[in-house]
Amino acid sequence: MENKLLPCYEKILVTGGLGFIGGALISNLLENTHANIFNLDKFGYASDSRRIDKKISLLNESKNRYTFIKADLFNKSHIEEIISEISPDCIFHLAAESHVDKSISSPQNFIQSNVVGTFNLLESIRNNWLKMSESKKSIFRFLHVSTDEVFGSLGHSGLFSENSSYKPRSPYSASKAASDHIVDAYFHTYGLPVLVTNCSNNYGPWQFPEKFIPLTISKCLNRQNIPIYGDGQNIRDWIYVDDHVDALMLVMASGKIGNHYCIGSSEEHTNLEIASIICSLLDDLIPLKVPHSSLISFVEDRLGHDRRYAINSSKIKQELGWHPSHTFIAGIKETINWYYSNQHWCNRFHE
Ligand SMILES: NC(=O)c1ccc[n+]([C@@H]2O[C@H](COP(=O)([O-])OP(=O)(O)OC[C@H]3O[C@@H](n4cnc5c(N)ncnc54)[C@H](O)[C@@H]3O)[C@@H](O)[C@H]2O)c1
């Protein structure tokens, strides 16, 4: 049977597949390919297997094509063993510590997972890649999933693109920037066929409620104060997670080796606007005597808080034909409905 997408790949490895974006990617891969999917994840505090379990129960035949491997990228010998045993045809690398606030309070985990972990993975892959047959070598790809935060902070105007210089400003973005550079070095030095994506802020169902949008929705649903950093005027370019996943599939299928692709939806909003939109949509869904916006509460700003991120996605649009299919309003409505119907899932993390 032929794969619908990524037809040349029989064994696909995803790292970080129990996370928010990795879970969405694996669901897509299970549905749209016939490949065997391997999910390598350490099962950290933000991990959850239920999204994938749900997808597998809907796609009965996919059960035998999915394997979860509990492993920490920091453990080099274990990673070497796994890569040599699976010998994947392609790898989507998403495993990372991903919460900026946590990187400020505990930066060490970010260096271990994001920098040393990526290095350990690359070394294992390089050793395995050298042993591959010429035909397998020619199709092998390593896609490193990164962020626009590596470019630092923008003023009122301008957009990040593939030509922007790296100016990371938080331990999280610095660790991602370091890993991007190491991945690029493996392309230039060893010829490893890598691809790098730099995407803007994601949102959607199943996102761990430490991140701004699910946190805001969950605070509203629990009638608790919604914390907004500083003056609430920090701007992000928000992308619905499935649009990011579509971009990753396209980059893996047709991206040019050694290239970076910037991904964003051109949906720039301040944090205060986002909170206000969520509150007003929840007013329609759950009318209260007092509007949800009365829960908005300004708190001390995050240290070194980047002011604005925004992306120019022309390259991926023109070269690969990618376009986001969700407007912010459509995506946020879907997201709110999902959190409203899955409050038990969200509240579990507050216990
Ligand atoms: N969320 C966003 O807005 C966004 C935007 C652009 C890029 N990214 C990147 O996308 C990737 C996924 O982000 P996410 O939001 O799904 O994060 P997430 O925190 O929801 O999931 C990350 C997953 O990686 C796993 N992991 C972390 N360290 C590991 C290690 N040492 N070994 C094995 N597994 C490990 C965790 O257990 C978790 O399941 C990250 O690389 C992140 O930098 C995220």
The ligand as an ORCA input file, in Angstrom:
! r2SCAN-3c Opt
* xyz 0 1
  N       4.998     25.601     21.250
  C       5.388     26.543     20.401
  O       4.768     27.602     20.300
  C       6.598     26.311     19.534
  C       6.869     27.196     18.478
  C       7.962     26.949     17.650
  C       8.773     25.864     17.874
  N       8.523     25.028     18.916
  C       9.414     23.867     19.111
  O       8.637     22.711     18.833
  C       9.070     21.636     19.660
  C       7.887     21.042     20.399
  O       7.269     22.051     21.190
  P       5.984     21.725     22.082
  O       5.272     22.988     22.283
  O       5.280     20.551     21.529
  O       6.699     21.330     23.458
  P       6.169     20.419     24.639
  O       6.876     20.927     25.860
  O       4.693     20.331     24.634
  O       6.726     18.964     24.288
  C       8.093     18.657     24.279
  C       8.249     17.149     24.448
  O       9.668     16.886     24.408
  C       9.985     15.944     25.400
  N      11.378     16.116     25.822
  C      11.936     17.225     26.400
  N      13.227     16.994     26.683
  C      13.492     15.706     26.289
  C      14.643     14.882     26.337
  N      15.778     15.312     26.889
  N      14.569     13.642     25.843
  C      13.399     13.163     25.314
  N      12.270     13.891     25.264
  C      12.312     15.153     25.737
  C       9.017     16.256     26.550
  O       8.870     15.117     27.405
  C       7.741     16.641     25.818
  O       6.873     15.525     25.652
  C      10.154     22.204     20.568
  O      11.398     21.863     20.012
  C       9.918     23.707     20.527
  O      11.122     24.402     20.731
  C       7.453     25.220     19.742
*
